[in-house]
């Protein structure tokens, strides 16, 4: 078991052994359906606290050829016969179990404010290559510093594909937001490593932000994106579902209505089944719309018995406090309207998927959707504050004197 190459199952087993573990293993059936296809590039963006790292740990445990994870998965949803073929193909649940070398990279480990992107990329490649060399000492390696070539050399020797699991993929854009050259270099590295590479069985990336839009670097266009705006078939795995929360409320003797008021409110759309599409077009089907809850907050409330604001003060909170003070196109009045329970229609098309490039109010709102501070109704294209917990965050961020004349109830109509 390595740090980067074939990291094993320990991290996922810790999650399974936790007091509260909500089974999302059937998500892997959707990934198995795209393994080894042109759709093998998957980018999932979610806010912090929404289980991105746990999902990455689960994927590593499943595909890692060294993990011996059958016993970890065989009693969970993925192995239940009724799930096999439910819109994701009819292959057995264990068709890809333990078949690949897995490379797990957490990008925040390599990219820091005090170092350049080039230095981070060099260190990343050297450390991953070192583990390949230890695992496959007899391979004839061309370079000690070129990860793409190393993957090629190993595949040529052992005929085994690789699964890449990249967590915090957007770290460069959050940690070095003004380093345009470094960001381009980073995107070029990922594109050269992953695109059109039949040595890779699956590339799974997760982060807070969707893939950065950059002209010719619109970059990783081979990826299918699953975001808070459009999670598609990964919608049930984006947060806790209503059914899952009701089950937890029953187990922990918590009032469902109170939990829903505080932590529910995110609305996302799953894929519409083929046999329901005519009903959807006629306006008689909405079963694809799911209610999602903030997972960490629900877990905290269940284990403590107290319903309150558990939203951690992270970098995204600092972003909220900063951005909603910007008066882009009447942003302050718009925030006041949202805090008063209103909804605002926005255009998300100009947002550049970063934390610095804003052309107006709608770009700021688009960012806040991805950070989890706003819900988004993709049917009406409206944003809203999803729940009591997030409303508390907005209230905290609007306590300065500059907001004295911009209060809920005084915002008017937008």
N, C-alpha and C positions, 0 to 999 in steps of 0.2 A: 504494500500500500504506500502510495506516495502523497506528497503535498499537492502537486499539480496533476501528475499522471496517475490515473486510477486511484482516486482518493478514498474509495471504499464506501462502506455503508454506515459507519459510526455516527456521522452527523444526522442522518435520517433516523437511525434507531433512537437517538436521543429525543427526537420529536415524537416518535411513536410511543416512547415510554413516559412522556409528559402527562401531567394530570389531565389536561384537556388536549386531545388530538382529534381533529376533524378530518375524516378520511377523504382525501382528494386524489387517491391513486389512479382512479379511472381517467384522469387527465392524460396519463401515459398512453392510453389507447389512441388518442388523437395524434400523439407524436409518432407512435408506431405506424400509423397510416401514411405518414409522409417520409419516413426513413427511406433513404435511398431513392427519393424522387426529386423532381425539380422544385417541389414545395418543402424541401428539407430545411429551409432557412426560416426560423421562427424568432420573432422579436416581441417580447412581452413587456409592456411598461405598466407599472402600477405605482401608487404612492408608497412611501415608507409605511411600515406596520401592516402591509397587506400580504405578507407571506411569500415574497419573491425568493428569498434565500432558502426557505424550507422547500419550496418547489424545486429549486436547483439541486439541493441535497438529495431529494427524492429521485430526480432524474439520474444523478450520478450513481446512486445505489442500484438503480434498475439496470442500466446499460453496462456498468463496469464489469469487465470479464473476470476480475479478481475478487469481486465482492461476495459471491455465493449468497445471493439475496433471496432465493426462492422462499425461504421460510418467513422472510420479512414481509413479503407481498401476498402470499397465497391465501391469507385470511381476510383480505381487504377487498374493496369494491372492484379493483382491476381484475381479480380472479373469479368474480361471480359470473356465471354463465349468461345471465340475462343482459350483462353489459357488452358481451362480445358481439360485435356487428351492429351495435346501436348507432348507426350513422357514421361509423368509422371503419367499416370493413369487417371481414369475418375471420381474420387471422386469430389464432389462439392468443390468449393474453400474454403468454410467455414466449412468443415468437422471437422477440428481440432481447429477452432477458439474458444479461451477461455475455453479450456477443461482441462487444467492442472495447477498444481502448478509449478511455474517457479523459479528456483534458479539461480540468476545472480551473478557471482563472477568475479571481475577484479583482477587478481593475483598480479599486481604491488602494490596493496594496502597492501598486507600482507608480501611481501618479500623485505627486505631492506638489504643493505650492512652491517648495524650495528647490525642486529639480525640474529639468526640462522634460518635454514629452519624449524627445529622442533618448534621453537617459532612462526614462521609464520603460520604453519599448526594448532597449538593449538589455536591461535587467530581466524583464519578463522573458525574452527569448532565451537568454543564457540559462535561467533557472529551469525552464521547461525542458530545454534541450538536455541539460544535465541529467534529468530524470529519465528521458528517453535513452540516453547512453547507458545509464545504470541498468535499465530494464532490458535493453537489447545490446549487450556489449559486443556482439560479433558482427553487427551491421557495419557495412562500409560507409561511413559518414563523409559527406563532402565538406560540410562546414560546421563549426562549433557555434555559430552565431546566427544562422538563418533557419528559423523555425519551419517555414514552408518547405525548404529543402529537406529538413530532417524528417518531416512527416512523409515526404516522398520517398526518402531512403528507407525508412522503416516499412512502409507499405510494400515497396519493391521486394524487400527481404522476407517479410512474414505474411503478406497478403491479408492484412487485417485493417479494416476501416476505423476511423476515429470519430468519436462524438465530442464536439466542443460545447462546453457549458460555460458561458461568459456572464458573470454576475456584475452588476454595477457598470454596465457597458458605457454608460454616459458620464463616467467619473471625470473624464478630461474636460467636458463641457461645463461641469459644475465647479470643478476645482480650479481650472484655468480658463475662465469664461472669456477673457479678452485675447487669448493666444490663438489667433486665427491660423497662423502657419503651423503651430503644433497640432491643432485640431485637424487640419488637412492631412498632415503627416500620419496622424492616428487613423483617420478614415482610410487612407491609402493602404496602411498596413493591414487593417481588417479585410478590406476588399481583396488585396493580393493573396492573403492567407486563405480566405474562405470561398471566394466566388469561382464558380465553374470548376470546382475541385472534387473529382469523383473519388478521392481518397477519404472524403468526409461523408459520413453517413447521415449526420444531423448536426446542425448548428443552432443552438438555443441561447438567445441573449435576453437578459432582463435588466431593467433599469427603471428610473423614474420617468425619464423623458423618452418620447419616440425618437426614431432616427432623425438626426439633424439634416435639414435641407440646406444644401450649399451649391447652387448652380450645378456645375459639372460634377460636384461632389455630392450630389443628391443621393448619393454615394452608394449605399448598400442597397441598391434597388432590387436585389434578388430576394430580400427578406419580405415576408408577409408580416405585417404589423398587427398586434392585438393590444389595444390601448384602452384607457378608461372611456374614451369616446366610442370605440368600436372594438370590443373584445371578441365578438363573434363566438366561435365554438368554445373559446376559453372563458366565456362569461361566468359559468358556474364556479370556476376556480379562481376568480378574481378577488373574492372576499367570501364571507360566510353568507349562505343563502337563508331565506326566511325559514325553511324547513329545518335547517341545521340549528338555527338560533332557538326555535321553538323546542327542539329536543334538549338543548342545553338548559333552557329555562325550566323545563320539567325536571331535569336531573338535579339542578341546583336550587330549586324552589325560588325562582326569581319571577317577577311579574313581567310577562312578555310585553305588555303595553308600554311599560316604562323603558324597557330595553330598546324597543322599537323607536320610541320618541328620542332617545339619546343617541343611538348608534346606527339606525337605519337611515334610508333616504337616498342612497346611491341607486340609480336606475340604469341598467345596462341591457343591451340587446344581444341575445344568442342568435345563432343561425335559424332561419325560418325553415322548418321541414318542408320537403318538396310537396307533400300532400296537404300542406296548410297554406300554400302560397296564394292560391286563388281566394281563400277565405281572408287572408291578410289584405289582398288588393281590394276586396270588397268592404273592408273595415270591420269584419266580424271575428278576427283572430288577433289576439295580443299575447298569446302564451309564450312568445319568445322574450318578452320583457321580464327581467328578473330584478327583485329587490336585493340589494347587497348591504351587508353590515361591515363596519370596520373590525377586522378580526381581533387585533390586540386589545382593543377597548372592551369587546365582548368577553374575552378571556379574563381580563382584569376584573371586570364587574362580577363574573361568575365566581371567581376564586376568592374575592374579598367580600362579596355580598353587598358592596356599595356601588351605587350608580352615580357616577360623577365624571368629570373631564379627565380622561387618561391620555390625552393627546400630548405626546412628548415635545418639548421645545427643541427642535432640531434645526438644521439649516433651512428646511422648508418653512418653518415658522418665521425665521428671520426674513425669508423672502416675502412671506405674506405681509409682515409688518412694514416692509419697505415698499412693496409694489402697490398696495392699496392706498398709499399716501400720494402716489403719482396721479395727477389730475388729467390723465389722458382722456380727451373727449368727454369731460364730465364724469370721470371715473368715481370721484368721491360721492356724488349724488347717486350714481348707480349702485355703489356698495350700500349706501343707506337704504335704498329701495329693497335690495336683497335682504338686508337685515330686518326689514319690516315684513318679510314673508313674500316679497314679490319675485317675479321671474323676468328675465331679460333675454331677448333673442340676440344671438351673436353670430358672427361669421368667423369660423375657425380656419378658413383657407389660407390666410396670410401669415399665420403663426409659423415661425421658423424652427420650432422644437428646441429652443434653448432658453436661457434665463436672462438674456441681455438684449436681444433684438426685438424691440416693440415698435410697431407702427401706429398703435392706437389702443383704445380701451379693450377691444375684443381680443387682442394678442395677450394682454395681461390676464383676462378671464380664461383664455385657453390654457395658459400655464397653470392657473389655479385649479383647473379641472384635473390636470395630470398630477398635481401635488396633493389632491384629495380635499381641497378646501371648497370646491364647488361640485355639485351634481350637474349632470348634463342629460337632457332629454333629446335623444337624437331624432325623434319624430318631429318635435316642434322647434328643434335647434335652440332651446332655451337653457340658461343656467339658473341655478338656485342654490341656496344654502341647504344642505341635505338634512341636518339634524341639530339637536340642542348642543352637542359637544362642539361642533364646528361653529355654531353661532357664538358660543363662549369665546372661541379663538378670535373671531371678528371683533367682538366687544372689547377684548383685551387690547387688540391692535388699533383700536380707534378711540383710545382714552385721552389722547393728547389734545391740547387746547385748540389745535387747528380744526378739530372735528366738532367744536361746540355748536356751530350753526348748521351742521350737516348730520342730523339725528334721524333715526327711524321715525316715521310719521311726518317728517318735514321734507321728504325727498321729491314729492310730486310723482308724476308719471313719466316713464321713459319709453 
